[in-house]
Structures are given as structure tokens and as C-alpha cells.
Amino acid sequence: QVQLVESGGGLVQAGGSLRLSCAASGRTFSNYAMGWFRQAPGKGRESVAVISRSGGATFYADSVKGRFTINRVNTKNTVYLQMNSLKPEDTAVYFCAARFVGDSNAVTGRQQEYPYWGQGTQVTVSS
């Protein structure tokens, strides 16, 4: 089992920035691909950004490319999501998720491939 705890959400004005953190515990962090997903009010959960176990491969949703950056520090068992130029449509609950990959550097944005999830952190962007 992997336990995930997100932090860093909050209220920010449009154009502002936030950095989300996800701390993992319970297993060898470097054996897991990680992802950030979000769910806006009244909408389904969607992929935002994912990163391979080594950090060498990343994937972003078109809606956040050029504004968001995912990275990880395996020695700290933590994955981050730096969010810049935030827009009101970025308002959502943001979830961190993990997927065991062993020694593979495969990465996928398919949320059904991620069995471990955090509780989520609210991000609200005001206009």
C-alpha cells in the first residue's frame, strides 16, 4: 500500500501561482509513476500531469501545457505540481495518484491505471 497526502491548495487570483505537494509513504517511492488529476464542480475527474518513476518522462493535459510543471524528488518521496498563470477554470479538487511500475519508465494519463489516491486538495482561482 502507498499512502498519499496532498498539500498546498488554496485561494489565488487569476494569473497567480500555487505549488502542490504530494508526500508518499509505505513503499519504495521510486518504483511508482505518479500523477496529478483534478475534478471541477459538476465534472468528471481528469488527468492534469503525470511523471515516470525516474522523472524523465512527463505528460500534460493540453489545457495546462506551458503553465503547469510536474516534478518529483525521490529522496524526499514527494511529487510536486507547480501551477502558474492560473485561470478560473483551473478551480478544482486536485488529487495525487500512484501506480506501481517497478523498473519501467512507462507513464500514462489513464486514471484507471492508478490504484492509489490521496484525499485531494482544493484549488480555487478567483477572477
N, C-alpha and C positions, 0 to 999 in steps of 0.2 A: 504494500500500500504506500501511496505517496500522499502526503498532506500538503495542501497549498493554501497560503494566506496572502491575499492581496492587500495593498495599502496605497495611499497616495491620491485617491479620488478627492473630489471636492467641487466647489463652485468657482467658475472662472468666466471672465468676459470673453466674448468673441475676439479672436486674434491672440489670445493668451496661450500659455503653455502649462502643461502638467506632466509629471513623470510618475507612472505607476510602477510599483514593485510587486513581485510575487516571490515569496520565500517558500522554498520546498524543504520537506524533511521526510525521513522514513526510508529512503532508498538512495542508491548512488545517482546523484543528480545528472551526471554526465552520460548516463545511459538513456536519458529521456529527451525526446523532442518536446518543445514547449510551444504554446500558442496563446494568443490573446483573442478573445471573442467578445462580442457585445450584444446586448439586447435593449433596443429602444422601446419606449412605452407603446404597447399595441402592436409590436412587430416581433418577428421571429429572431432567434439568435443567429448572428452572422460572424464569419471569420474576419478578423482585423489584420493580424500578422502572426506568422509562425516562424520558428527558428529551429535549425537542426541541432543535434546534440553537441556538436563542436562549435556552433555559431557561424560556420562557414556558408551556410545556405539559409536564405530567408525568402519569405513570400508575403506580399502585401495585397490587401484588397485595393481595387482601383480607386476607391473613394478616399483612401488615406495615403496613397503613394506620394512621396515628396514632402509629406507633413509629419508622418509618424516614423519612428525608428525603433525596432526591436533589437535588443542585445541581451547577452547573458554573461554572468561571471560564475563559472562553475566552482571556483574555490569558495564562493560565498553562497552557493546553492540558490541563486537568485536570477530571475529574468526581469527585464525592465521594458517598459514601453514609454518612450519619450514622445509626447504629443505636442506639436507646435501648430501655430495658425489654426487654433481650434474654431470650429463652427458650431452654431446651434444644433445642427443635425448630427453632431458627434455626441450629443446628450444620450446617455445610455448607462446601463449597468455593465461594467467591464469584468470579464471573467478570465482567469488564468486556467490553463489546462495542460495536462502532461500525457505523453504517450511513450511507452517503453519501446525503444528501438535497438537496444543492445549496442553493437558496434557499427550500426548502419547510420549513414548521414542522410537518410531519406527524410523528406519533410512533406507534409500535406496540410491543406487548409480544411479538409473534411472533418467537421466537428465530431462526427460519429466515430472517428478513429481515435478519439481521446477519451479514455475511461476515467481519468482523474480530473476533478474540477475543484476550484476554490469557491468561496461563498459569494464573491463578487464585490466590487467597489463602485459606488455611484459617481459618475462624472456628469456635471450639469454645466452647460455652456449658455450663458445669457447673451442676448443680442443687444 
